[in-house]
């Protein structure tokens, strides 16, 4: 009984930590993606898409700080999509 | 005892995860829905402008949309007041509208009436504009309000350029006031038919002299006015019995070409008969021909020119 309880606690802790880490990693990935788009000239060539990415990433970070990893993930997905679009639109633009 | 503590700890952890993961959602209140709709309308207004918010204020537009989504989410997640989130989103939307409005290019409507005036008359320039802070008209008119009228009295045809400047750029429009040429005095009447024929030397391969004899329209009879001129030719023939004379008749360009050809031949023949009747000249030394409306010496578009073209020329071979 005692052993089972310990295992359960450890599992829950690991699950909690893993979830948090996944969100953090996703947010960092989007941050890097937006930085790359910016370096490719997205601010000029795909301003709307770039700033939408930035704005939704900001919302995602806020939700993550609030502990709402689910909503953070949703906002982060939107940010990542806009970032990808901005990057694509910037290809061939100002470098 | 230890087991009990462990069970309690696990229960607390489970409860925490359950509350965090399966937190109850709620629908937006009517007030929140109205606020969200008002913010959406502001964003749509900015996006729908001639030069849209995506171009004029992309950063602000993105912030407003994201803030609105954030506010909506908070409203479904929190039972406590979400007013601050909506206030932030609303301020973002206001910023988008303001920045997009300021970015709109000036729009001008500008005209002159009447567009054409007589010398000494005046015209009125009328203009209206949008998104304009400063406007001016050249030609020493100077600064003008964004909308208005101005009377101008140019002495010559003049372009009045209205230049309007706003935060969204500068545009120019031109209104032209045309000053009509003074009404010319009526042209002098065509010279009377009795005008003496004009002797014009014509450079031709074999000619040493030529004589113009004019005819009335559609006629080939010798006019009394031309008798004196023909008499000179008669005298010349008498003094130079050995010269050969060639007479060439012409018409003006009016009428059928075939008819004009015949008429020109008859005119030349009339002169030939006159000379033959006045001077003793062997028939082989005087010839006549017609060239219709060819070789005009005057402008067939004017009465004076047509008169000059109705003629017989005399060449000495």
Interface residues (C-beta under 8 A of the other chain):
Chain A: X1 X2 X5 X6 X8 X9 X12 X13 X16 X47 X48 X50 X51 X52 X53 X54 X55 X56 X58 X59 X62 X63 X67 X68 X70 X71 X75
Chain B: X2 X3 X6 X7 X9 X10 X13 X14 X17 X20 X21 X54 X58 X59 X61 X62 X63 X65 X66 X67 X69 X70 X73 X77
